[in-house]
Amino acid sequence: MKLTEGNTNVKKRAFIALLMLISLLLGACRSTVAVMADPSDGAGRGTPSERDPEVTTETAEPDDGIPTICIDPGHGFDDVGAWSEYIGELHEKDINLEVALLLRRELEARGLHVVLTHDGESFPKADNDDGNNLFRPQERIAYARTLKIDYYFSIHSDSYDGDSSVGGTRIYYSAGTAHTGESSRAAEKIRDAINAALPDSKKTVAREMSFDDAYYVIREAPVPSALIEVGFVTNSTDARNMLDAAWRAAVAAAVADGIAAYFGA
């Protein structure tokens, strides 16, 4: 009887140890797949509504004459963004944040100041916060207006279900704003830098959007701005590029070159 109980206890302990090992392995796999940047980082935002937020977050701002770039990683939190089978268990928000973090590093290496709209862990809350886990376009711009920034750059990944051959990198800026001329000049600098750095990829294009059709964040940004679609998750070549660490780093470095060229940095 005692011998049987002893064997049973040994088996139980072995089974529990096995479950703990499997749990640890699954946790490691999840952190590797879900986050391409630091484990503490994630990404982005949701759909416009009529409700205007009032963000009054106090933020320390540099006052040394060096341009400050606001990087907005698109989507994130409960808004995962675009997806296709080509990017597997990842979502657009993961790619956007990874490129944003790389871009921050590249811009800082070029001597520019950088602020992120969010870090993937949390985002600035409005005084009239609606309590959801979505960082809406209006909330992003309300936050940007509390900052002393010189350029606003939103990072996204596109999708097109109608035709998987549609691909490439596109940079959008809004027409009809007080900053359209400067937004256009900056977008062209970024386009040229990407095309020079990645000559074998599909050519990057800079496109002006009519005021009414422009994305909210570039239409309402308080400074010159652009939104980049680094590629199409529904295009197999673009998706393969976006999943490649070297390609993401090259795009971030090229965008930083373009922004630095625009500011003469």
Secondary structure as GFF3:
##gff-version 3
##sequence-region A 1 265
A	DSSP	alpha_helix	2	34	.	.	.	ID=ss1
A	DSSP	beta_strand	68	73	.	.	.	ID=ss2
A	DSSP	three_ten_helix	85	87	.	.	.	ID=ss3
A	DSSP	alpha_helix	92	109	.	.	.	ID=ss4
A	DSSP	beta_strand	113	116	.	.	.	ID=ss5
A	DSSP	alpha_helix	137	144	.	.	.	ID=ss6
A	DSSP	beta_strand	151	158	.	.	.	ID=ss7
A	DSSP	beta_strand	170	174	.	.	.	ID=ss8
A	DSSP	alpha_helix	180	197	.	.	.	ID=ss9
A	DSSP	beta_strand	205	209	.	.	.	ID=ss10
A	DSSP	alpha_helix	216	219	.	.	.	ID=ss11
A	DSSP	beta_strand	225	232	.	.	.	ID=ss12
A	DSSP	alpha_helix	236	242	.	.	.	ID=ss13
A	DSSP	alpha_helix	245	263	.	.	.	ID=ss14
###
